[in-house]
Amino acid sequence: METELKLQVPPAQLERMRQHPVLAEHAAAGPQEHQLTDTYYDTAGHALWKQGLTLRVRESAGAWIQTVKTAAASSPGLHERGEWECALPDATPQPVLLARQIKQAALSEALARAEAEQLLPIFRNVTRRTTWSLRWPDGDEVECALDAGRIESGVHNTEIAELELEIKHGSANHLFELALALHADIPLRMSNDSKAARGFAMLKPAPSGAVKAQAVKLGRRATLEDAFQLIGLNCLRQMEANVPGVLQQDVESLHQMRVGLRRLRALVDMFEPLIPPPAEIAEGLDWLAGALGATRDWDVLADSTLDQVHGIDPSPLRQAARARADKLHKELLQMIGSSRFTQVLLSVNGWLHARQWRDAGKLPKHSPLAERAREACLPLLRKAEKRLSRRIAAFDGKEPQHRHRIRIAAKKARYGAEFFRDLLPGKEVKRYVARLSQLQDRLGLLNDFAVAEHLLPELQKGNGEVARQAAYARGFLAAASEADDGELAASLKAVAKLRLPR
């Protein structure tokens, strides 16, 4: 199993990276230069790729190595993949030689079927690779590989300029520290695609779909610290998986990236007394929330809130709101390409993967984090319930800001129950989450109305049709918000008594 971090390097900075003093500082010896030619094979219908496998034959210095890899495991930032390889007498692939090494029957059989069906060269990757073996005084080792080249297939080609950092011995701590040190000098971008993925995408481009949250899998013996790390990586995975869609200016991908961020911030807030986040991480997550939230607000106004306005055809108003949203989506491309975005993702990845909240690599004596999560999570969940009850009790039914704070508390209580669902009674948790979701939907709609009250004045300037419709929509939504107060009060009263089973 290989575990590596991939980072895109600006092509103009490749030579500067080769000479970087941070690499020289930790290198056990001078860099090694390699000229690699990789040919990727598959069936005409890409049967191996569809099954999550890649088959590659590498030629270097007159020798051939055949490699099979599985698709990267879903660990944010780091790529963890199964890998098997063997020497070949020539450039002809023989996957049956590797099928014997693989214990998983499905993968072994897929290779055998592919060879029987006839393998074809799909694309070729020609790369100049510079490698360093890096070592630290504590014994940790990282292999650093800088690749410059091109993926080619007929008239199709795509440039390669990337840095791969692979853990050879030790934890992920030095790996992320190294990445941050290099990024402070040369702007890097995290990359979640392997060369194989880019090659197949080059041949058959496809839009990136939005990725929803995956269920958190917690073992019964997991400690509270284990749970924090697993849940945090689960949230981060959702954020990172939606970056390609956001780059394609997909509305739903932005929404799901923001959901992943909200879940992560709710987790950090829940554990704050036990695991206080470093200032740079808390500030980075707040910055990211602000950048994503502004665009999402205009998306919701254009695509959802204005549908609630009756009595007019708000098409001109909707088009104006959509134009504002599209402009902000384009600005998000600059944010995602910024140095700070990469710094935030690297910092959060390093914090979670390396458990950097530990003092000298250890937990304090008698820390609740070392206890079984099954019992230790209950005080955290109770705290979320009590906060929700207090905010409901203090609500006078009028202030939108107070209503919004109830919504946030309900969301955090719901996320907490979902995070620890595996460790709690299933049926009761399902009902609990459903009740909170219903309240959250109601409060979410009212919050959308309140947000519209702040956005619509920007479309009221002038005397045109859009301005007149914006004024009408503000009045309609204000009245609709007030009309819901009676039903909301009943819902709040019922939710204030909700409790998860002990």
C-alpha positions in Angstrom: 0.0 0.0 0.0 1.5 3.4 -1.0 0.5 6.6 0.7 1.3 9.8 -1.1 0.5 13.5 -1.4 0.2 14.9 -4.9 0.8 18.6 -5.6 0.6 20.5 -8.9 3.6 22.7 -9.6 3.6 25.8 -11.9 5.5 24.6 -15.0 7.7 27.7 -14.9 8.8 26.8 -11.3 10.0 23.2 -12.0 13.7 24.1 -12.2 13.4 26.2 -9.1 11.8 23.3 -7.3 14.7 21.0 -8.3 17.1 23.4 -6.6 14.9 24.1 -3.5 17.0 24.3 -0.3 14.3 22.6 1.8 14.8 19.4 -0.3 18.5 19.7 -0.1 18.4 20.1 3.7 16.6 16.8 4.3 18.1 14.8 1.4 20.1 11.7 2.4 22.0 12.0 -0.9 21.9 14.1 -4.1 18.8 13.9 -6.4 18.5 11.1 -8.9 17.3 11.7 -12.5 15.2 9.2 -14.4 13.6 9.2 -17.9 10.4 7.2 -17.7 8.1 6.1 -20.5 4.8 4.6 -19.1 2.3 2.9 -21.4 -1.2 2.3 -19.9 -3.1 -0.7 -21.2 -6.8 -1.6 -21.0 -9.5 -3.2 -23.1 -11.2 -1.3 -25.9 -14.1 -0.7 -23.5 -11.8 0.4 -20.6 -12.9 -2.6 -18.5 -10.0 -2.4 -16.0 -10.5 1.4 -15.4 -14.2 0.9 -14.8 -13.3 -1.7 -12.2 -10.9 0.7 -10.4 -7.7 -0.8 -11.8 -4.8 0.6 -13.9 -2.3 -1.5 -15.7 1.0 0.2 -16.7 4.2 -0.9 -18.3 7.2 1.3 -17.5 10.4 1.4 -19.5 13.5 2.9 -17.9 17.1 2.4 -18.8 16.3 -0.6 -21.0 14.2 -2.5 -18.4 10.5 -3.0 -18.2 8.3 -3.0 -15.0 4.6 -4.0 -15.1 2.5 -2.3 -12.4 -1.2 -2.7 -11.3 -2.7 -0.1 -9.0 -6.2 0.2 -7.5 -8.1 3.5 -7.4 -7.0 5.8 -4.6 -8.7 5.1 -1.3 -10.9 7.9 -0.1 -8.5 9.6 2.3 -8.5 13.4 1.8 -5.2 14.9 0.7 -3.4 11.6 0.9 -3.7 8.9 -1.8 -3.7 5.3 -0.5 -3.6 2.7 -3.2 -2.9 -1.0 -3.5 0.0 -1.6 -5.8 1.6 -4.7 -7.3 4.5 -5.0 -9.8 6.9 -7.4 -11.5 9.7 -7.3 -14.1 9.0 -8.1 -17.7 11.3 -9.4 -20.4 10.0 -6.8 -22.9 7.3 -4.2 -23.3 4.4 -6.7 -23.7 2.1 -6.6 -20.7 1.4 -9.9 -18.9 -1.2 -9.1 -16.2 -1.6 -12.8 -15.3 1.8 -12.6 -13.6 0.3 -10.0 -11.2 -3.0 -11.6 -10.9 -1.3 -14.4 -8.9 0.0 -11.8 -6.4 -3.5 -10.3 -5.7 -5.5 -11.9 -3.0 -8.8 -10.1 -3.8 -10.5 -12.5 -6.2 -12.5 -9.8 -8.0 -9.4 -7.9 -8.9 -7.4 -11.0 -9.9 -10.3 -12.2 -12.1 -10.6 -8.8 -13.7 -7.0 -8.9 -14.8 -7.3 -12.4 -16.2 -10.5 -11.4 -18.2 -8.8 -8.3 -19.6 -5.8 -10.3 -20.9 -8.2 -12.8 -22.5 -10.2 -10.0 -24.1 -7.1 -8.4 -25.6 -5.3 -5.4 -24.1 -4.6 -2.3 -26.1 -2.2 0.7 -25.4 -4.6 3.5 -24.3 -2.1 6.4 -23.7 1.5 7.0 -23.0 3.2 9.1 -20.3 6.7 10.4 -21.0 8.3 11.9 -17.9 11.5 13.4 -16.6 11.5 12.4 -12.9 13.8 13.8 -10.2 13.8 12.0 -6.9 15.1 12.6 -3.4 15.2 10.4 -0.4 14.4 12.6 2.5 15.1 11.8 6.2 14.5 13.5 9.5 16.3 13.0 12.8 13.3 11.1 14.3 13.7 8.4 11.6 10.8 9.4 9.4 11.5 9.0 5.6 9.7 10.5 2.7 10.4 10.0 -1.0 10.0 13.1 -3.1 9.5 12.8 -6.8 9.2 15.8 -9.2 7.7 14.9 -12.5 7.8 17.0 -15.7 6.3 15.6 -18.9 3.3 14.9 -21.0 0.5 12.4 -21.3 -0.1 11.5 -25.0 -2.7 9.6 -27.1 -2.9 10.5 -30.7 -3.9 14.1 -31.1 -4.7 14.3 -27.3 -2.1 15.5 -24.8 -1.9 17.1 -21.4 1.1 18.5 -19.5 2.5 17.1 -16.3 4.1 19.2 -13.7 3.7 17.7 -10.2 5.3 16.8 -7.0 4.6 13.5 -5.3 5.5 13.0 -1.6 5.3 9.4 -0.5 5.7 8.2 3.1 8.3 5.5 3.3 8.6 5.3 7.1 6.8 7.1 9.9 3.7 9.3 10.1 2.2 11.9 7.8 3.5 14.8 10.0 6.7 15.6 8.2 5.0 15.1 4.8 2.6 17.9 5.4 5.2 20.1 7.1 7.4 19.7 4.0 4.5 20.5 1.6 3.7 23.7 3.6 7.3 24.7 3.6 7.6 24.3 -0.2 4.2 26.0 -0.7 5.3 29.0 1.3 8.0 29.6 -1.4 6.4 28.1 -4.6 2.6 28.2 -5.1 1.3 24.6 -5.2 -2.1 23.1 -5.6 -3.4 19.9 -4.2 -4.2 17.3 -6.8 -6.6 14.4 -6.3 -6.1 12.9 -9.7 -3.6 10.2 -10.6 -1.8 10.3 -14.0 -4.1 7.5 -15.1 -7.2 9.5 -14.1 -6.0 12.4 -16.1 -5.2 10.2 -19.1 -8.7 8.7 -19.2 -10.3 12.1 -18.6 -8.3 13.5 -21.5 -9.8 10.9 -23.8 -13.3 11.2 -22.5 -14.0 14.4 -20.6 -17.0 14.3 -18.3 -18.6 16.9 -16.0 -17.8 16.5 -12.4 -20.8 15.5 -10.3 -21.6 16.8 -6.9 -20.5 14.6 -4.0 -22.7 14.2 -1.0 -21.6 13.3 2.5 -20.8 9.7 3.1 -21.8 7.9 6.3 -19.1 7.9 9.0 -18.0 4.4 9.9 -17.0 4.1 13.5 -16.0 0.8 15.2 -17.3 -0.1 18.6 -13.8 0.0 20.0 -12.9 3.4 18.6 -11.7 6.0 21.0 -13.1 9.5 21.1 -9.9 10.7 19.5 -10.2 8.1 16.7 -13.8 9.3 16.1 -12.7 13.0 15.8 -10.0 12.1 13.3 -12.3 9.8 11.2 -15.2 12.3 11.2 -12.9 15.2 10.4 -11.4 13.3 7.4 -14.9 12.3 6.3 -15.9 16.0 6.2 -12.7 17.1 4.5 -13.1 14.3 1.9 -16.5 15.8 0.9 -15.0 19.3 0.6 -12.1 18.1 -1.6 -14.2 15.8 -3.7 -16.4 18.8 -4.8 -13.5 21.1 -5.9 -13.5 19.8 -9.5 -17.3 20.6 -9.8 -16.8 24.0 -8.3 -14.1 24.7 -10.8 -16.7 23.8 -13.5 -19.0 26.4 -11.8 -21.5 23.7 -10.9 -24.1 25.0 -8.4 -24.7 21.7 -6.6 -21.0 21.0 -6.2 -20.6 24.4 -4.5 -23.5 23.5 -2.2 -22.0 20.1 -1.3 -18.6 21.6 -0.7 -20.1 24.1 1.6 -22.0 21.3 3.4 -18.7 19.4 4.0 -17.2 22.6 5.4 -20.2 23.2 7.7 -20.0 19.7 9.0 -16.2 20.1 9.6 -16.8 23.4 11.5 -19.6 21.8 13.5 -17.2 19.0 14.5 -14.4 21.4 15.5 -16.9 23.4 17.5 -18.2 20.3 19.3 -14.7 19.2 20.3 -13.3 22.6 20.9 -12.9 22.1 24.7 -10.9 18.9 24.1 -9.1 19.7 20.9 -8.8 23.5 20.5 -8.0 24.2 16.8 -4.9 26.2 16.0 -5.7 29.9 15.2 -4.5 29.5 11.6 -6.9 26.6 11.0 -9.9 28.3 12.7 -9.3 31.5 10.7 -8.7 29.5 7.5 -12.0 27.7 7.8 -13.8 31.0 8.6 -12.3 32.6 5.5 -13.4 29.7 3.4 -16.9 29.7 4.8 -17.2 33.4 3.9 -16.0 32.9 0.4 -18.3 30.0 -0.4 -21.3 31.5 1.5 -21.6 34.7 -0.5 -21.8 32.8 -3.8 -24.2 30.2 -2.4 -26.6 33.0 -1.1 -27.1 34.3 -4.6 -27.5 30.7 -6.0 -30.3 30.1 -3.5 -32.0 33.5 -4.3 -31.9 32.8 -8.0 -32.8 29.1 -8.1 -35.0 28.6 -5.0 -36.2 31.6 -3.0 -37.7 33.5 -5.9 -39.8 30.5 -6.7 -41.7 31.2 -3.5 -42.8 34.6 -4.8 -46.4 34.6 -6.2 -48.4 37.2 -8.1 -45.7 38.1 -10.7 -43.5 36.3 -13.2 -40.1 37.0 -11.6 -38.1 35.9 -14.7 -36.3 39.2 -15.2 -35.5 39.3 -11.4 -34.3 35.7 -11.5 -32.0 36.4 -14.5 -30.5 39.4 -12.7 -29.9 37.3 -9.6 -28.4 34.5 -11.7 -26.0 36.9 -13.3 -24.8 38.0 -9.9 -24.3 34.4 -8.9 -22.5 33.5 -12.0 -20.1 36.4 -11.5 -19.3 35.2 -8.0 -18.8 31.6 -9.3 -16.1 33.0 -11.6 -14.5 34.8 -8.7 -14.4 31.5 -6.8 -12.0 30.1 -9.4 -9.5 32.6 -8.3 -10.0 31.8 -4.7 -9.5 28.0 -5.3 -6.4 28.8 -7.3 -5.0 31.0 -4.5 -2.1 30.3 -2.3 -4.3 30.6 0.8 -6.7 27.9 -0.3 -3.9 25.4 -0.7 -2.4 26.5 2.6 -5.8 25.9 4.4 -6.3 22.5 2.9 -2.7 21.4 3.7 -2.9 22.7 7.2 -6.2 20.9 8.0 -5.0 17.7 6.4 -1.8 17.7 8.4 -3.7 18.6 11.6 -6.0 15.6 11.2 -3.8 13.0 9.6 -0.9 13.6 12.1 -3.1 14.3 15.1 -1.1 17.5 15.7 -3.3 18.4 18.7 -1.2 15.9 20.8 1.6 17.3 23.0 4.8 15.6 22.1 2.8 12.9 20.4 0.9 11.8 23.5 -2.5 12.6 25.0 -2.7 14.0 28.5 -3.2 11.5 31.3 -6.9 10.6 31.8 -7.9 12.5 28.7 -11.5 11.8 27.6 -10.1 11.5 24.1 -8.6 8.1 25.1 -12.0 6.8 26.3 -14.3 4.7 24.1 -16.2 7.0 21.8 -19.4 5.0 22.6 -19.6 6.5 26.0 -17.4 9.6 25.7 -19.5 11.1 22.9 -22.6 11.5 25.1 -21.5 14.6 27.0 -20.8 16.3 23.7 -24.2 15.4 22.3 -25.9 16.5 25.5 -24.2 19.9 25.3 -25.5 20.4 21.7 -29.0 19.5 22.9 -28.9 21.9 25.8 -27.6 24.7 23.6 -30.5 24.2 21.2 -33.1 24.1 24.1 -31.6 27.4 25.6 -31.9 29.2 22.3 -35.4 28.0 21.7 -36.4 29.2 25.2 -34.9 32.6 24.7 -36.6 33.2 21.3 -39.3 35.8 21.2 -40.6 34.8 17.8 -39.5 38.1 16.1 -35.8 38.5 15.6 -34.5 36.8 12.4 -31.0 36.7 13.8 -32.2 34.7 16.9 -34.1 32.4 14.6 -31.0 31.8 12.6 -29.0 31.0 15.8 -31.6 28.3 16.6 -31.1 26.9 13.1 -27.4 26.7 13.6 -27.8 25.0 16.9 -30.3 22.5 15.4 -27.9 21.8 12.6 -25.0 21.1 15.0 -27.2 18.8 17.1 -28.2 16.9 14.0 -24.6 16.6 12.7 -23.5 15.3 16.1 -26.1 12.5 16.0 -25.2 11.7 12.4 -21.4 11.6 13.2 -22.0 9.1 16.0 -24.9 7.2 14.5 -23.0 3.9 14.4 -22.6 4.0 18.2 -26.2 4.9 19.1 -29.5 3.1 19.0 -30.4 3.1 15.3 -34.2 3.7 15.3 -34.1 6.4 17.9 -31.3 8.3 16.1 -33.2 8.0 12.8 -36.3 9.7 14.4 -34.2 12.3 16.2 -32.4 13.3 13.0 -35.6 13.3 11.0 -37.3 15.7 13.5 -34.3 18.1 13.5 -34.1 17.9 9.7 -37.8 19.0 9.5 -37.1 22.0 11.8 -33.9 22.8 9.9 -35.8 22.8 6.6 -38.4 25.2 8.0 -35.9 27.5 9.5 -33.7 27.3 6.4 -36.5 28.6 4.3 -37.1 31.5 6.7 -33.4 32.2 6.7 -33.5 32.2 2.9 -36.2 34.9 3.1 -34.1 36.9 5.5 -31.0 36.6 3.3 -33.1 37.8 0.3 -34.0 40.9 2.3 -30.3 41.8 2.3 -29.6 40.8 -1.3 -32.7 42.2 -3.1 -31.9 45.9 -2.4 -28.8 45.5 -4.7 -31.3 44.8 -7.5 -33.6 47.6 -6.7 -31.5 50.4 -8.1 -33.1 52.3 -10.9 -36.6 52.4 -12.2 -36.7 49.3 -14.4 -38.7 46.1 -14.3 -36.0 44.3 -12.2 -36.1 47.1 -9.5 -39.9 47.0 -9.3 -39.9 43.2 -9.0 -37.2 43.3 -6.3 -39.4 45.7 -4.3 -42.4 43.4 -4.7 -40.5 40.3 -3.8 -39.1 41.9 -0.6 -42.7 42.7 0.6 -44.0 39.3 -0.4 -41.2 37.4 1.4 -41.5 39.5 4.5 -45.3 38.8 4.7 -44.7 35.1 4.1 -42.1 35.0 6.9 -44.5 36.5 9.4 -47.3 34.1 8.3 -45.2 31.1 9.3 -44.6 32.3 12.9 -47.5 30.3 14.4 -46.5 26.9 13.0 -42.9 27.6 13.8 -43.6 28.1 17.5 -45.3 24.7 17.7 -42.3 23.0 16.0 -39.8 24.7 18.3 -41.7 23.7 21.4 -41.6 20.0 20.3 -37.9 20.0 19.3 -36.9 21.7 22.6 -37.8 18.4 24.4 -35.9 16.1 22.0 -33.2 14.0 23.6 -31.0 11.2 22.2 -31.3 7.9 24.1 -28.6 7.3 26.7 
